[in-house]
Amino acid sequence: MGEKNIKEEACSCTPLQTEKLDPIEICINRQSRNYITTEDLLGIINRMVFDEKHSLQIYNMFSEVPVQMIMKLFLNHQIGEAVFKEYYMKYIQPIHPNKELEEMLAYVSI
């Protein structure tokens, strides 16, 4: 089994030309054939819109990706914790609450 087959098994929707797989992209896209990059998903969140086309990936970001990875991702991409918390409270929490994430963001004012 070559590297290309391993990539296909890791996430059937991951573009084959990707040399290094992003674990967050694997996690957010693993249940969908409608691939979105981490950068594009962060743009959706930063703009405070809910894209129905990528709703599964959005929910996966807030429920399947480990909280520490989420926080590191947002800090590395300079998306404010307040924006992240507001997005979560508005779009995610009513449908798919994540208590661990809420505890981590408890100190953030929006």
C-alpha positions as CSV (number, residue, x, y, z in Angstrom):
1,M,0.0,0.0,0.0
2,G,1.5,3.3,-1.1
3,E,1.2,6.7,0.5
4,K,-1.6,7.7,-1.9
5,N,-3.7,4.8,-0.6
6,I,-3.1,5.8,3.0
7,K,-4.3,9.3,2.2
8,E,-7.4,8.0,0.6
9,E,-8.1,5.9,3.6
10,A,-7.5,8.7,6.0
11,C,-10.2,10.8,4.4
12,S,-11.8,9.9,1.1
13,C,-12.6,13.5,0.4
14,T,-9.0,14.8,0.9
15,P,-7.5,16.1,-2.4
16,L,-4.8,13.6,-3.5
17,Q,-2.4,16.4,-4.3
18,T,-2.1,17.4,-0.7
19,E,1.4,16.4,0.5
20,K,0.8,16.9,4.3
21,L,-2.6,16.1,5.7
22,D,-4.0,18.6,8.2
23,P,-5.5,16.6,11.1
24,I,-8.2,19.3,11.6
25,E,-9.2,19.0,7.9
26,I,-9.4,15.3,8.2
27,C,-11.6,15.5,11.3
28,I,-14.0,18.2,9.9
29,N,-14.3,16.5,6.5
30,R,-14.4,12.8,7.4
31,Q,-18.2,12.5,7.3
32,S,-18.7,14.5,4.1
33,R,-17.8,14.4,0.5
34,N,-18.2,18.2,0.3
35,Y,-14.6,19.1,1.2
36,I,-13.6,22.4,2.8
37,T,-10.2,23.6,3.9
38,T,-9.5,24.7,7.4
39,E,-8.8,28.2,6.1
40,D,-12.2,28.5,4.3
41,L,-14.0,27.2,7.4
42,L,-12.2,29.8,9.6
43,G,-13.3,32.5,7.1
44,I,-16.9,31.4,7.5
45,I,-16.6,31.6,11.3
46,N,-14.7,34.9,11.2
47,R,-17.5,36.4,9.0
48,M,-20.1,35.1,11.5
49,V,-22.2,33.4,8.8
50,F,-23.6,29.9,8.8
51,D,-23.0,28.1,5.5
52,E,-25.6,25.4,5.1
53,K,-23.5,23.8,2.4
54,H,-20.8,23.1,5.0
55,S,-23.0,22.7,8.1
56,L,-21.6,19.2,8.8
57,Q,-18.0,20.5,8.8
58,I,-19.0,23.4,11.0
59,Y,-20.6,21.1,13.5
60,N,-17.6,18.8,13.3
61,M,-15.2,21.7,14.1
62,F,-17.0,22.4,17.3
63,S,-17.8,18.9,18.4
64,E,-15.2,16.5,17.0
65,V,-11.9,18.5,17.0
66,P,-10.3,18.4,20.4
67,V,-10.8,21.7,22.3
68,Q,-7.0,22.3,22.6
69,M,-6.6,22.0,18.9
70,I,-9.5,24.4,18.2
71,M,-8.1,27.0,20.6
72,K,-4.6,26.7,19.1
73,L,-6.0,27.0,15.6
74,F,-7.9,30.2,16.4
75,L,-5.0,31.8,18.2
76,N,-2.6,30.9,15.3
77,H,-5.0,32.5,12.8
78,Q,-5.7,35.5,14.9
79,I,-9.4,35.0,15.2
80,G,-10.5,36.5,18.5
81,E,-11.9,34.2,21.2
82,A,-14.9,36.5,21.4
83,V,-15.7,35.9,17.7
84,F,-15.3,32.2,18.2
85,K,-17.5,32.1,21.3
86,E,-20.2,34.3,19.7
87,Y,-20.3,32.0,16.7
88,Y,-20.5,28.9,18.9
89,M,-23.3,30.5,21.1
90,K,-25.3,31.6,18.1
91,Y,-25.0,28.7,15.7
92,I,-23.7,25.6,17.5
93,Q,-24.7,25.5,21.1
94,P,-28.5,25.4,20.5
95,I,-28.1,22.3,18.3
96,H,-24.8,20.6,19.3
97,P,-23.6,21.8,22.7
98,N,-20.0,21.1,23.8
99,K,-19.6,21.5,27.6
100,E,-15.8,21.2,27.5
101,L,-15.6,24.0,25.0
102,E,-18.0,26.1,27.0
103,E,-15.9,25.6,30.1
104,M,-12.8,26.7,28.2
105,L,-14.5,29.8,26.9
106,A,-16.3,30.7,30.2
107,Y,-14.0,33.7,30.8
108,V,-14.5,35.2,27.3
109,S,-16.8,38.2,27.2
110,I,-18.9,38.8,24.0
